[in-house]
Amino acid sequence: MSKNPDGKQIKVGILGATGTVGQRFITLLAKHPWFTIHVLGASSRSAGKPYTLAVMWKQTTPIPSVVRDMIVRECHPQHFAECAIIFSGLDADAAGEIESAFRSADLAIFSNAKNYRRDPSVPLIVPLVNDSHLSIIPQQQALQNPPLKKGFIVTNANCSTTGYVIPLRALEKAFGPIESCLVTTMQAISGAGYPGVPGLDIIDNVVPYIGGEEEKMEWETLKILGGIADGDDGVKTFDMHARHPLRVSASCNRVPVIDGHTMCVSVRFQQRPPPSPQQVREALVAYTPVAQSIGCPSVPVHAIFVHEEPDRPQPRLDRYYQDGAGVSVGRVRQCPVLDIKFVVLANNVSIGAATSSIINAELAVLKGVVKVE
């Protein structure tokens, strides 16, 4: 098994290990070249039991042998003291207090929960987009009382936001600022967690409402695609794309698909004349994120795979390409209202959830943000 650049295996813990996101973390981390699962955390109902007896396993592969007999612990920092990295798959109802306690115990948290995404000192990172936002972590540590040496929180974005900001970032890198964006989502039922949407609501139906989702997509996009500004008082802030204002309008729908969020996107560029559809395709294909260039092991070969077929991407055909770690784009064409429109498919349980947190942690190791002893 290959090692991280320091030549050591890195012990990691998982919070919410019995939930669906926690299970996905286990599936991915059990075969990770750098990270070793050291502790599993869950609620008091599960604590004290072997993992196989504590979990209702819902993944398509068997429970990895490395965790089958591991005793589940309660989510208290003292049980995770030997871990360099903590991955949180906790539900939002529990995540806020628990993640704060772990950070205060000087532990590094990579969270899939929404609780700290709006925090002005917490980076909201899509690893194929804005790894530079890790630079705010020293300020986050300094603001804690007492100041921290190792502990911090990094969040990844909402699953639907994650999928479409990757091509948006590629387009802004190639052609300059986007000034307006319309996005309509067709979101898989797994995005609602388990047991999820009732069958009578989703079978033979589309639900044109997902509580809070549209607002999340609209403001998260600005934090992710924006930069970090230095204030007159020396305090760093996320500029929310303010130097080049970006308007985003999202419409979110739940559809009867198990995994894979599909999004129809239209954009208008500041650049006049705007790029042609062929120029956009070429820019998407050429996009290489920092996580890829510095060697994060979980990054896909293609951050963005561009389909030439007129009827792709499709969830059933394309959601597991590259183990769901990249996004698929198709139907790139001229938009008669804005400039360019296209379709994006992202695997919401992979790059939209656990995979993002894992690549964020890989970035933090390679950039020296996580202190490995």
N, C-alpha and C positions, 0 to 999 in steps of 0.2 A: 504494500500500500504506500503511495507517495505521501510525502510529508509537506507541511507548510514551509515557507522560506526559512524559518528558524530551526527546522528539523525536528520539531516536537509535535506530538498529537495534542490537540487542544480539547480539554474537557468542557462539555456543554451540558446545560440543563434545559428542560422543557417544562413550561408551566401550561396548565390546561391540557395535559398529555392524553387524557381520555376522550377529548372532544374531537370533532372532525378536523379542525386545523391542526391540533396536536398530533393526530394520527398521521397527517400528511408530513409534518415535521419529522416524525419517527421514520416514515418510509424513505424520505430523502436523506436524512442524516445517518441512517444505518449503513449506508454505502459511501459516505463522504470520505474523501481522501485525507482531510485535515482534522475534522471534528469527531470526537468520540462521545457518545451519549453516556453521561455519568450519573445523572439524577433525573427522575420523572416526578413532576408535581401535579397534584389534582386536589379535589375537594376532600373534606374530612370523611365523606362517604366512601371514597376510594382509598384513602391513606391506610397503609398497613397491609394492603393486599398485594399479591403478585399481579403484575400488569395484566396477564391473561384473564384473571378473575375480576379485575376492576373495569375493563373496557368492553364496550359493545363495538367490536371492530367492523368498520364499514368500508375499508379499502379493498381494491381488487386484487391485491397481493397478500399473502399470509403475514401475520405478525412477525417481524424480524426476530431471529433467535436471540440477538443481543439484548432485547428488552423483555422477552417472554416471561422470565422469572424474576425480573427486577421488581423490588418492592417499591410501591408508590409512596411518596412522601406528601405531607401537607405543604402548601406553598408558603413556607417560612424561610427567610434568608439563610438561617443557620444550616439548613440542610443542603444548601447550594454553595457554601463558602469556598469549595475547591474548584468551582467552575469559573472559567475565564469569560464565558458568554452564556447568557440566558435567552432562550427563545420563548416568547409569550404567545400562546394560542388561546389566551383567556377570553371569555365573553366580556363585553364592555361593562356589564353589571359588576364584575369582580375585578377587572383589570386595573382600574384607577388606583385604588388603595394598595393593592398588592405590588404593582410595578413601582409605585413611589417608595414603598418600604424596601424593595430590592435595590433601587438606586441609592437610597440613603445608606444601605449597607455596603456601598462602594462596588456594586456589581453592574456589569454592562448588559442592558436589556435591549433586545431587538424585538419589537412588538408588532403584531398584526392587528391589535385592537385600535379603536378610534380615539380613545380617551385623551391622548396627548398630541393629536395631530395639529390642533390649533395653538398649542403652547408656543409662545414667541421665541423660546430658546431650544425647542426640540425640532430637529430636522425631520421633514416628511420626505422620504427618499424612495424614488423609483430607481433601482440600481442601474438601469440602462439609460438613465436620463441625467440625474443631478447629484452625483456622488460628491461634487464640490461642496454641498451643504453640510458635509461632515465637519467642515471647518468651524462651525458654530459650537461644537461640543465643548471646547475649553471654556467658553463663556457659560454654557449651561452648568458645568462643574463648579465654576467660580461662584455662581449665584446661589448654590446650595449652602445650607448652614448646618454643620461646618462645610467648607469647600471640599470637593471630592478629588481624588487622584485617579480613580479607575471607573467610577460609576457614572452612568448616563443612560438616557433613553433615546433610541432611534425608532421612529415609526415608519412603516410602509403605508402606501396609500390605499384608498378604497379600490376594490377589484376592478370596477368599471373605469375609474380614472386611470389606473395603471395602464390598461390596454391601449388607450388612445393617445396618452401623452408621449408615448415612445415615438410614433410617427410624427407627432407635432414637433417634438424636439429635433428630429432629423430634418424637418422642413425649415424650422427656424435657423438651424445651423447652416443650411445650404443657401437660403434665400432671404434671411432677415426676419424681422418681426411679423407675426400673424396678428391682425387687428380684430378679427372676429371669427367665431367658430360656432357652428350648429352641430350638435351630436344627438342622435337618437339611438337608444340602446335596446337590445333584445337580450335580456339577462337570464341566465340559466337558473334553475331552481336550487341548485346546490349553493348558490350565493346567499340564500336565506338560512343556511345551516341545516342541522338535522333536529327534528324531523321535517322542518321546512314548511313549504306552502301546502295546505290541505289539498288532497287529490281532487275533490269536487270543485275547488277554485281554479285549478290549473289545467286539468285534462280538458281538451277540446276548447281551449280558451287562451286569451292573452289578457293579463292584468295591467292596465295602463297607469299603475301607481306603485312606487316603492318608497315607503316613508323616509324622508330626509335625503334620498339618493341624489336628486337633481341639484339641491343646494351643495351637497358635498362635492359633486363633480365640478361645479362652477367655481368654488373657491379653492379647492385643492389644486386645480390646474394652475391657478395664478401663483400659489406658493411654490409649486414644483418647478414651473418654467421660469419663474422670476429669479432674481439674484439675491445676494446678501449685500446690504448697504452699511457703511460705517457712519454712525451718527456723530454729531458734534461732541457728544459726551463720551465718545469712544465705545458705545454699546452697539453691537451688530444687530441688524434687524433684517427680516425677510422683506424684500421690496414689493412683493406681490405683482411683479411685472409692471410696476408703476412707470418706469422710464418709457415704456411703449405700451400704453393701456390696451388690454386684451379683453374683449367682451365674449363671454361664453354663455350659450343657451343650451341646456340639456333637457331631454325628455326621456324618461326611463320606464321601461316596460318589462314585466316578468313573463317569460314564454316557456312552453313545455319542452325544454331541453335540459338534460341532466347537468352537463358541464360545458362551459364555453360561452363567453359573452360576445355577441356580435354587435358592432356599432357602425352606423352610417354617419359619416362625418363630412361636413362642408366647411371650407376655410376661405378667408379673404386675406391676402397679403398686403402689407404696406407698400411693397415693391410694385411699381407700375412701369412697364406692363408686368403682369404676374408671370410666373413660370408656366411652361406648357405641361400637359400631362406626361409627356415623355421625359422632360427634365425632372419632374417630380418622381417618376418611377426610378430614374437613375439615382437620384439623391437618397431615396429610401433604401435601395440595394447597397449603396456605398456607405451607409451610416455604420460607424464603428464606435461604440461607447467605450469609455475609459475602462470599465470593468472587463471588457474583452481584451483590450490592448495590454493591460497589466497582468493578465493571467488568472482571473478568478475561475476556479475549476467548475462552477455550476453555470457559467454563462454559456448560452447557446452559440453555435457556429454562426448563425444568422440572427442578429437581434431583430431584424425585420425581414421576413420572407415575402417577396412580391409575386403574386400569382398572375399569370398571363391569361388563364382561362376565364371566360366571361361569367361563369357561375361559381367562382371560388373567391374567398374561403367559405367553408361550411363547417359548422361545429362537429358533426359526426365524422367528417373526413380529415379535419385539420387540427383539432384541439390537442392531440397528443404528439404532434410533430415536435421534435427536439425535446420530448418529455414535457411539453407545455411551457418551456422556459423562455421562448421568444413570442413574437406576435406575427400574425399573417395579415397581409394587406392585399386587396384586389379591387377590381373595377375602378381604377384610377382614371378619371375623366374630367372634362371641363364642366363647371357648374354655371348654369345660365343666370343664377342669382348672385352667388359669390364668385369665387375663382376656380377652385378645384374641389372635387368630391371623391370619396373613396369609402371602402368597407374595411373594417378592422375586426379580426377575431383574436381574442385572448383567452387562454385557459385560466378561469377565475380561481381555481384551487391550486394552481401552480404559480406562474408569474404574478397572478393576482392575489397571492397569499403567501404561503410558506416559502416558495422559491425566492421571492423578493427579499424576505427577511434573511435568508441564508446567504444570498449574494451580498446584501448589505453588510453582513458580518464578515464575509470574505474581503470585501473592500476595506473594512475597518482594520482587519489584520494586516493587509498589504500596505496600508497607509500609516500604520503605527498608532492608530487610534485605540485599538485594543492592546493592552499591555499583556504579552504572553511571557510568563516566567518559566 
